[in-house]
């Protein structure tokens, strides 16, 4: 029987978080097709991923990996999850309700797995941003009808904010909605670079993106803060990465 839901998880050295997610998916979403799209992990990610229905190797990069996962998915609905996230147990009911309303897709509210106030401010701002601007990032757990994903051409293969581009494209295609349920996500990146500084950088990037700032400049800001380096000045390739032969 064709599965209703295909869950796609992009991974790259995610041995520390993947097992917990796969356990939750098997417990709460029995019957869903689980696909791990790996970008060249060098730790034990692939060993852990063997409990998924399918493990595929894809070019490194979340957009390419998620497009690759979508290209082999057999479900009617695609759900993209980061490996360090834990979805709500009743997520499927929210997904079905939103898609049944006529929307092309949607996402969940996020809740960082830390109790400090900076994380409550961070997830509150992120959730408010989605409701007010229609811009969301991948840690919100995007879902969409497979027909809608094909219609917009999948994730664009760009250097940064491919998730925001896809969510906006789905919004233009048929509308999107943020579910009232929360997906728990790791605050590890915030700890690596400082919670307050990271929150402010994400706010700045989101604002500049919404105002139409050139992607090259956004990439430079991101690389300077997270990688501590400058990037070569070149225009990123802005194309849809879901191959045309997968649209049939």
Beta strands, then each sheet from edge to edge (+ up, - down):
strand 1: 5-11
strand 2: 33-38
strand 3: 54-57
strand 4: 77-82
strand 5: 85-86
strand 6: 105-112
strand 7: 143-145
strand 8: 156-157
strand 9: 176-185
strand 10: 239-240
sheet 1: 3+ 2+ 1+ 4+ 7- 6+ 9+ 5-
sheet 2: 8+ 10-
end
